[in-house]
Amino acid sequence: MKKRNTGALIFLVLGLLILIVSSMAGWKSFLGFSIYSIPLVILGVAILLNKNEDKIERIRHLKIMRKDSREN
């Protein structure tokens, strides 16, 4: 698993865990902790759905491989 996916899953799980625990604690607690948990969930989803970084890594890898093959 890529580091990016691991980080995104950590954000998602942490955000959802905070939401669930705070909802059990009461309404005021839920409102207070949702300020922290909702951005964590949004950030986790955004990281998981970002495919541009994969394309950049693939292009960079191909350039490095071409450069190495030319040198040999």
ABEGO torsion letter per residue (X at the ends): XBAAAAAAAAAAAAAAAAAAAAAAAEAAAAAAAAAAAAAAAAAAAAAAABAAAAAAAAAAAAAAAAAAAAAX
